[in-house]
């Protein structure tokens, strides 16, 4: 009963179009007043929610990803991917997926990955004869890999909400991210072969590959420099984000010579907008999470789920289904902030490692990027390709089926997520 005023207020606020961060704050205030708790909790808890050193990495990775896109690294990754897989069935679709996977190790953002790769490939895929809906849907689906493969902004937020190591989560996301990418590549191949979508007729020689590989060396080196310190334990996530910004500046200004002051300013503004929204949501989300705990929402959810079944596999599948469905309607950061304190205690009761659950959670959020009606990546891809939202959504939903299979595989085989954390950082 204690959570009813909170959820009713949150639902009404979202329904009338109040921004998510403000909605969570207003709902939390109503809950505090209803439970007759001291209002001094508001500034104390909200400040604590945003006062985490690791959160500095959010604007830094955003700046780095934007600088690398504007500095020419993205185009070189696309060109190299085209030489590797361009001649296969649906080659340009495969190029988009591989390029998004590479860029995911730089940007940390699903929409940013979609925009960066889609701006180059969606028009080219349409020019080569791909339907606009398929071109946009492919890039929208592959762009979501940006939040699974580290660095990942949602993983940083989950680490904050769950009080887990962001470095461990980054290690855990690598193999599952590749599994998701592989599922997309397989689905793209069979779809393109089935519909006889065009293949690249240009022949590439080994010398072409060597030349493009050398041209792309600074772009390929970026993930190793950014993530190498984290994986070896030499740097924290926050320190690595600073290195990412420095490297992106050096590569864009001095190595590829495509960055100028105007582009740097644009990158700073883009990062500022997303960071501002994220921190408002983190501050208000901290209060919301506290109110959910005070109202015993985690215990109520655990009791509800276990009244249906106590089978670990069935509970996992049930929660995966809920996360995917909620992700169709709720923005990713809000989803993590609201649902982590609700579902994480259930997972811990079943002895599911919080790191493993974090990866399951983020992949489910990634699927939400390409499923209507919210589907942030779908709106970006629609604009890039000049297609209708319905056309892009249909393709995104088809790819979501393949990704859900990959998600279930990761959920049922903990070693896919826990191999590198256990190997490099111990239990």
Backbone torsions as a table, in degrees:
resi	resn	phi	psi	omega
1	UNK	NA	-33.0	-175.5
2	UNK	-64.0	-26.0	-175.8
3	UNK	-90.0	-7.9	-176.5
4	UNK	-60.8	-48.9	178.1
5	UNK	-58.7	-37.7	-179.3
6	UNK	-62.6	-52.5	-175.5
7	UNK	-70.7	-35.1	177.6
8	UNK	-63.7	-44.7	178.7
9	UNK	-63.9	-44.2	179.9
10	UNK	-61.0	-44.8	-178.2
11	UNK	-63.9	-45.7	-178.6
12	UNK	-64.2	-43.1	-179.6
13	UNK	-61.7	-44.2	178.6
14	UNK	-66.0	-37.7	-177.3
15	UNK	-63.9	-37.1	-178.0
16	UNK	-88.8	3.5	173.2
17	UNK	94.5	14.2	176.0
18	UNK	-69.4	135.3	178.8
19	UNK	-52.4	147.3	-172.5
20	UNK	-58.5	-45.3	-178.3
21	UNK	-60.9	-42.7	178.4
22	UNK	-67.9	-38.9	180.0
23	UNK	-60.4	-42.7	-179.9
24	UNK	-65.5	-38.4	179.1
25	UNK	-66.5	-43.2	179.6
26	UNK	-65.2	-43.9	179.5
27	UNK	-61.7	-39.4	178.6
28	UNK	-65.4	-40.2	178.5
29	UNK	-62.2	-43.4	178.3
30	UNK	-61.3	-41.1	179.7
31	UNK	-64.8	-41.2	179.1
32	UNK	-62.8	-44.2	179.1
33	UNK	-65.1	-40.2	-179.0
34	UNK	-64.6	-39.8	-178.8
35	UNK	-86.8	0.1	178.3
36	UNK	57.7	47.1	177.4
37	UNK	-96.7	157.1	-178.8
38	UNK	-65.5	135.1	179.8
39	UNK	-68.3	-15.1	178.1
40	UNK	-62.1	-16.4	177.5
41	UNK	-63.8	-32.5	-175.1
42	UNK	-56.1	-58.9	-178.9
43	UNK	-68.4	-35.7	-177.0
44	UNK	-64.9	-49.9	-175.7
45	UNK	-73.4	-39.7	-179.3
46	UNK	-64.3	-40.4	177.6
47	UNK	-64.8	-43.1	179.0
48	UNK	-63.1	-31.9	-179.6
49	UNK	-66.8	-30.5	-178.6
50	UNK	-102.2	-7.8	-175.8
51	UNK	-92.5	65.6	179.2
52	UNK	-128.1	130.2	-176.7
53	UNK	-57.9	-38.9	-176.1
54	UNK	-63.7	-23.6	-178.1
55	UNK	-70.0	-16.2	174.5
56	UNK	-59.8	-26.9	-178.4
57	UNK	-65.4	-23.9	-176.9
58	UNK	-62.2	-58.1	179.3
59	UNK	-65.1	-31.9	-177.6
60	UNK	-66.2	-45.5	178.4
61	UNK	-67.4	-35.2	176.5
62	UNK	-63.1	-44.4	178.5
63	UNK	-63.0	-45.4	-178.1
64	UNK	-60.8	-46.0	-179.0
65	UNK	-62.7	-42.5	180.0
66	UNK	-67.0	-40.8	178.4
67	UNK	-63.9	-39.4	-180.0
68	UNK	-68.4	-35.4	177.5
69	UNK	-67.3	-43.9	-179.2
70	UNK	-77.1	-18.4	-178.1
71	UNK	-91.0	6.3	174.0
72	UNK	95.8	-2.6	-178.3
73	UNK	-69.3	-37.1	-177.8
74	UNK	-62.4	-46.9	-178.0
75	UNK	-60.7	-38.2	-179.4
76	UNK	-69.8	-34.2	175.0
77	UNK	-65.4	-39.6	178.4
78	UNK	-64.8	-44.7	-179.2
79	UNK	-62.6	-40.2	178.4
80	UNK	-67.6	-41.1	179.0
81	UNK	-61.8	-36.3	179.8
82	UNK	-63.4	-38.1	178.8
83	UNK	-68.5	-35.6	-176.4
84	UNK	-73.0	-46.8	-171.2
85	UNK	-126.7	4.8	-172.7
86	UNK	-62.0	-26.3	-175.4
87	UNK	-90.4	-2.5	178.6
88	UNK	-78.4	171.8	175.7
89	UNK	-59.0	131.2	-178.2
90	UNK	60.2	39.6	-172.2
91	UNK	-54.6	-42.6	-179.0
92	UNK	-67.5	-31.2	173.9
93	UNK	-63.9	-42.4	177.1
94	UNK	-65.4	-37.7	176.5
95	UNK	-59.8	-43.4	179.6
96	UNK	-61.1	-43.4	-177.8
97	UNK	-66.8	-45.1	-179.3
98	UNK	-67.9	-40.9	179.0
99	UNK	-64.3	-39.7	177.0
100	UNK	-64.2	-36.6	179.1
101	UNK	-65.3	-43.0	176.2
102	UNK	-62.5	-48.5	-175.8
103	UNK	-68.4	-26.2	177.5
104	UNK	-60.6	-30.4	179.2
105	UNK	-78.6	8.3	178.9
106	UNK	-123.3	-42.1	-165.3
107	UNK	-88.5	-43.9	-177.2
108	UNK	80.8	5.4	-175.1
109	UNK	-135.8	134.3	177.7
110	UNK	-68.4	-52.9	178.4
111	UNK	-60.6	-37.3	178.6
112	UNK	-64.2	-40.9	178.2
113	UNK	-64.8	-43.3	178.6
114	UNK	-60.4	-45.5	-177.9
115	UNK	-66.7	-43.9	-176.2
116	UNK	-65.9	-48.8	-178.0
117	UNK	-78.1	-39.2	-178.0
118	UNK	-63.6	-36.0	179.9
119	UNK	-60.1	-30.9	179.3
120	UNK	-87.4	-39.7	-167.4
121	UNK	-99.7	-32.3	-178.2
122	UNK	-61.1	-48.9	176.8
123	UNK	-61.4	-37.4	-179.6
124	UNK	-67.9	-39.7	178.2
125	UNK	-63.6	-40.5	177.4
126	UNK	-65.3	-39.8	179.0
127	UNK	-62.4	-34.8	-179.1
128	UNK	-82.6	-4.1	175.5
129	UNK	112.2	2.8	175.6
130	UNK	-74.4	141.9	172.2
131	UNK	-59.8	143.5	-177.8
132	UNK	-60.0	-37.5	179.3
133	UNK	-64.4	-39.0	-179.8
134	UNK	-70.6	-41.1	178.7
135	UNK	-60.3	-48.7	-179.2
136	UNK	-67.1	-42.3	-179.1
137	UNK	-64.8	-35.3	178.9
138	UNK	-65.3	-47.8	-178.8
139	UNK	-68.4	-37.7	178.1
140	UNK	-62.0	-38.9	-179.9
141	UNK	-71.8	-45.1	-178.3
142	UNK	-69.8	-29.9	-179.5
143	UNK	-61.9	-28.0	179.2
144	UNK	-63.9	-20.1	177.7
145	UNK	-59.8	-20.9	-179.7
146	UNK	-58.7	-20.9	179.8
147	UNK	-103.0	-1.0	178.5
148	UNK	-99.7	-53.2	177.1
149	UNK	-74.6	128.7	-178.3
150	UNK	-68.5	154.2	0.6
151	UNK	-74.8	143.2	-176.1
152	UNK	-133.9	122.8	178.8
153	UNK	-64.9	-45.0	176.2
154	UNK	-60.2	-33.4	176.5
155	UNK	-65.0	-37.3	177.1
156	UNK	-63.8	-42.0	179.9
157	UNK	-67.7	-41.2	176.4
158	UNK	-61.3	-40.6	178.7
159	UNK	-59.3	-39.6	178.7
160	UNK	-67.0	-45.0	-177.0
161	UNK	-70.5	-33.3	-176.0
162	UNK	-97.8	-5.3	-177.6
163	UNK	58.5	42.9	176.6
164	UNK	-109.8	167.8	-179.6
165	UNK	-75.6	122.5	176.6
166	UNK	-64.4	-34.6	178.8
167	UNK	-63.1	-42.4	177.7
168	UNK	-64.1	-40.0	179.2
169	UNK	-65.5	-37.4	176.8
170	UNK	-63.6	-41.9	176.7
171	UNK	-63.3	-40.2	-176.3
172	UNK	-69.7	-26.3	-175.2
173	UNK	-79.9	-12.4	-171.7
174	UNK	-66.4	-57.6	-177.8
175	UNK	-64.9	-47.9	176.9
176	UNK	-57.3	-36.6	177.5
177	UNK	-61.7	-40.7	177.8
178	UNK	-68.4	-34.4	177.2
179	UNK	-64.4	-43.1	177.2
180	UNK	-62.4	-44.1	179.1
181	UNK	-61.0	-41.4	179.3
182	UNK	-63.4	-39.7	178.5
183	UNK	-63.4	-38.2	177.9
184	UNK	-67.7	-41.4	179.0
185	UNK	-62.3	-44.6	180.0
186	UNK	-63.4	-45.6	-179.1
187	UNK	-64.6	-42.4	178.8
188	UNK	-60.5	-42.4	-178.8
189	UNK	-60.9	-49.5	-176.9
190	UNK	-69.2	-36.8	177.6
191	UNK	-64.9	-44.2	-178.8
192	UNK	-69.4	-35.9	177.3
193	UNK	-69.0	-40.0	-179.7
194	UNK	-63.1	-43.1	-176.4
195	UNK	-95.5	1.4	179.4
196	UNK	55.4	48.1	175.5
197	UNK	-70.1	156.1	-171.6
198	UNK	-65.1	151.0	175.1
199	UNK	-114.1	155.2	177.9
200	UNK	-72.1	123.4	-178.6
201	UNK	-90.4	-10.0	-178.9
202	UNK	-71.6	133.2	179.6
203	UNK	-94.0	134.8	179.4
204	UNK	-112.9	140.6	178.5
205	UNK	-99.2	170.9	176.7
206	UNK	-61.7	-35.3	178.3
207	UNK	-65.0	-36.1	176.4
208	UNK	-61.6	-42.9	179.3
209	UNK	-63.6	-46.7	-179.5
210	UNK	-60.4	-41.8	-178.6
211	UNK	-64.9	-45.4	-178.7
212	UNK	-71.1	-34.4	177.5
213	UNK	-62.1	-43.6	179.1
214	UNK	-66.2	-38.5	178.2
215	UNK	-65.1	-29.9	-176.0
216	UNK	-95.0	4.9	-169.7
217	UNK	-58.6	-37.6	-178.2
218	UNK	-72.1	-33.1	176.2
219	UNK	-69.2	-40.9	-179.8
220	UNK	-68.9	-29.7	-178.0
221	UNK	-74.9	-22.2	-175.0
222	UNK	-55.4	-50.7	-179.5
223	UNK	-60.9	-35.0	-179.6
224	UNK	-68.0	-39.3	179.2
225	UNK	-70.8	-42.4	-176.8
226	UNK	-69.1	-47.0	-172.6
227	UNK	-95.2	-17.8	-177.3
228	UNK	-59.0	-41.9	179.6
229	UNK	-63.9	-38.5	179.4
230	UNK	-67.1	-47.4	-175.5
231	UNK	-66.7	-30.4	179.7
232	UNK	-90.6	-8.2	-179.1
233	UNK	84.8	6.1	-178.4
234	UNK	-75.0	-28.6	-179.9
235	UNK	-133.7	157.6	171.3
236	UNK	-84.4	172.9	177.0
237	UNK	-61.8	-41.2	-179.4
238	UNK	-64.0	-44.5	178.5
239	UNK	-64.4	-39.0	179.4
240	UNK	-64.2	-34.0	179.1
241	UNK	-66.0	-37.0	176.2
242	UNK	-66.0	-39.8	176.5
243	UNK	-62.4	-38.3	-179.8
244	UNK	-61.1	-42.9	179.4
245	UNK	-64.9	-45.3	-179.9
246	UNK	-61.2	-44.0	-178.9
247	UNK	-65.5	-42.3	-179.1
248	UNK	-62.9	-36.6	176.6
249	UNK	-66.6	-46.4	-179.6
250	UNK	-62.5	-45.6	-178.1
251	UNK	-65.7	-42.7	-176.5
252	UNK	-74.7	-35.2	-175.8
253	UNK	-88.7	-46.1	-171.0
254	UNK	-102.6	-30.5	-176.1
255	UNK	-90.8	-53.1	178.4
256	UNK	-96.5	-16.2	174.7
257	UNK	55.1	42.6	178.9
258	UNK	-115.8	-5.3	178.7
259	UNK	-93.8	136.2	172.6
260	UNK	-131.4	179.5	-176.2
261	UNK	-62.1	-35.2	-179.9
262	UNK	-63.9	-45.2	-179.3
263	UNK	-68.3	-36.1	177.4
264	UNK	-64.2	-42.1	178.6
265	UNK	-63.5	-40.8	177.7
266	UNK	-62.4	-38.9	178.3
267	UNK	-65.1	-40.8	179.0
268	UNK	-64.7	-42.0	179.7
269	UNK	-65.1	-42.0	179.2
270	UNK	-61.9	-42.9	179.3
271	UNK	-67.2	-36.2	-179.6
272	UNK	-63.5	-42.8	-178.7
273	UNK	-61.9	-49.6	-177.0
274	UNK	-68.7	-38.6	-179.6
275	UNK	-64.6	-42.3	179.8
276	UNK	-59.3	-46.7	178.9
277	UNK	-62.9	-43.4	-177.2
278	UNK	-62.4	-42.6	-176.4
279	UNK	-74.2	-31.7	173.2
280	UNK	-62.6	-42.0	179.8
281	UNK	-68.5	-36.8	178.5
282	UNK	-66.0	-42.4	-178.9
283	UNK	-65.3	-48.7	179.9
284	UNK	-72.1	-31.3	179.2
285	UNK	-67.4	-31.4	177.6
286	UNK	-63.3	-39.7	177.5
287	UNK	-67.2	-44.1	-179.8
288	UNK	-59.5	-45.6	179.7
289	UNK	-60.9	-39.4	179.0
290	UNK	-64.0	-41.5	-179.4
291	UNK	-67.6	-35.4	176.1
292	UNK	-63.4	-38.7	178.8
293	UNK	-69.0	-43.8	179.3
294	UNK	-59.8	-37.0	-178.9
295	UNK	-84.1	7.9	178.3
296	UNK	60.1	31.6	179.3
297	UNK	-62.8	-42.1	178.0
298	UNK	-58.0	-42.9	178.7
299	UNK	-65.6	-40.5	179.7
300	UNK	-64.2	-40.8	178.7
301	UNK	-66.7	-42.2	178.6
302	UNK	-61.1	-43.9	179.9
303	UNK	-63.7	-39.7	179.3
304	UNK	-63.7	-47.9	-178.2
305	UNK	-65.2	-45.0	-177.0
306	UNK	-73.1	-15.9	173.2
307	UNK	-74.1	-20.8	177.7
308	UNK	-87.0	-49.4	178.3
309	UNK	-161.7	149.8	174.7
310	UNK	-111.0	5.8	177.5
311	UNK	-70.0	124.3	-174.4
312	UNK	-58.3	-45.0	-177.6
313	UNK	-65.3	-44.3	-179.5
314	UNK	-65.5	-38.4	177.5
315	UNK	-64.0	-43.2	177.4
316	UNK	-58.4	-48.1	-179.3
317	UNK	-63.6	-37.7	178.8
318	UNK	-64.0	-44.7	-178.9
319	UNK	-68.9	-37.6	176.2
320	UNK	-59.3	-45.5	178.6
321	UNK	-60.5	-42.4	178.4
322	UNK	-63.7	-42.8	-178.6
323	UNK	-64.4	-42.1	179.3
324	UNK	-65.6	-43.1	-179.8
325	UNK	-64.4	-45.6	180.0
326	UNK	-64.8	-35.1	178.7
327	UNK	-63.9	-20.0	176.1
328	UNK	-71.6	-18.0	-173.0
329	UNK	-120.6	-19.0	-171.4
330	UNK	-123.4	139.1	179.5
331	UNK	-62.4	146.8	-170.3
332	UNK	-57.3	-50.1	-177.3
333	UNK	-61.4	-42.9	178.2
334	UNK	-63.0	-39.9	179.2
335	UNK	-60.1	-44.2	-179.9
336	UNK	-65.0	-44.8	-177.0
337	UNK	-65.0	-43.0	-175.4
338	UNK	-77.0	-41.9	-168.8
339	UNK	-93.8	-19.3	178.9
340	UNK	-58.7	-49.7	179.6
341	UNK	-68.6	-14.6	179.6
342	UNK	-85.7	-47.1	-172.7
343	UNK	-93.1	-26.8	-176.8
344	UNK	-60.3	-43.2	177.1
345	UNK	-60.3	-33.8	177.0
346	UNK	-63.5	-44.1	-180.0
347	UNK	-64.8	-39.9	179.6
348	UNK	-66.5	-34.2	175.8
349	UNK	-61.8	-34.5	179.0
350	UNK	-87.4	5.6	179.5
351	UNK	63.8	33.5	171.4
352	UNK	-88.3	125.8	-178.3
353	UNK	-59.8	133.8	179.3
354	UNK	-58.2	-31.3	176.9
355	UNK	-66.5	-46.2	178.1
356	UNK	-60.7	-44.8	179.4
357	UNK	-63.8	-35.2	177.8
358	UNK	-58.5	-41.5	178.9
359	UNK	-68.0	-42.1	176.0
360	UNK	-57.7	-46.4	-179.1
361	UNK	-58.9	-48.4	-175.1
362	UNK	-67.7	-38.1	177.2
363	UNK	-64.4	-39.5	176.0
364	UNK	-61.4	-40.3	176.2
365	UNK	-64.0	-38.4	179.8
366	UNK	-61.0	-39.2	177.4
367	UNK	-64.3	-33.7	178.0
368	UNK	-62.7	-25.3	178.7
369	UNK	-62.9	-23.8	-173.0
370	UNK	-118.5	13.4	-179.3
371	UNK	-116.9	133.4	178.5
372	UNK	-71.8	160.6	8.8
373	UNK	-89.8	-15.3	-176.8
374	UNK	-78.8	-67.9	171.9
375	UNK	37.9	71.0	-175.6
376	UNK	-55.5	-40.5	-179.2
377	UNK	-66.2	-30.2	-179.5
378	UNK	-64.5	-40.6	180.0
379	UNK	-65.3	-40.0	178.8
380	UNK	-64.4	-48.2	-177.8
381	UNK	-65.2	-35.6	178.7
382	UNK	-60.6	-44.4	-179.1
383	UNK	-67.9	-37.9	-177.8
384	UNK	-67.7	-35.3	-175.4
385	UNK	-101.0	-5.5	-179.2
386	UNK	66.7	24.7	179.5
387	UNK	-97.2	172.7	175.7
388	UNK	-83.1	158.2	178.5
389	UNK	-62.4	-36.7	-179.7
390	UNK	-64.0	-42.2	-179.4
391	UNK	-62.7	-45.4	-179.0
392	UNK	-69.3	-37.6	-177.9
393	UNK	-63.3	-41.2	-179.3
394	UNK	-58.8	-43.1	179.0
395	UNK	-69.2	-42.2	178.2
396	UNK	-58.5	-39.4	178.7
397	UNK	-66.5	-37.4	178.0
398	UNK	-64.9	-45.3	177.2
399	UNK	-64.2	-32.5	-180.0
400	UNK	-62.5	-31.1	177.3
401	UNK	-63.0	-45.3	178.7
402	UNK	-63.6	-41.4	-179.0
403	UNK	-68.3	-33.2	176.9
404	UNK	-64.5	-37.3	174.3
405	UNK	-61.3	-42.6	177.5
406	UNK	-63.9	-39.6	179.2
407	UNK	-62.7	-44.2	179.4
408	UNK	-63.5	-39.6	176.8
409	UNK	-59.6	-45.8	179.2
410	UNK	-64.4	-39.6	-178.6
411	UNK	-66.0	-38.0	-175.3
412	UNK	-88.5	-10.1	177.8
413	UNK	-125.4	84.5	-176.4
414	UNK	-54.4	-27.1	-178.2
415	UNK	-60.8	-27.3	179.2
416	UNK	-61.1	-35.0	179.5
417	UNK	-94.1	-33.3	-169.4
418	UNK	-94.7	-5.4	-175.8
419	UNK	-59.2	-55.6	-177.1
420	UNK	-69.6	-41.8	176.1
421	UNK	-58.8	-42.1	-179.5
422	UNK	-70.9	-35.6	-178.6
423	UNK	-70.6	-43.5	-171.4
424	UNK	-98.5	-23.7	-175.4
425	UNK	-125.2	-4.9	178.6
426	UNK	77.4	175.0	-178.1
427	UNK	-76.1	NA	NA
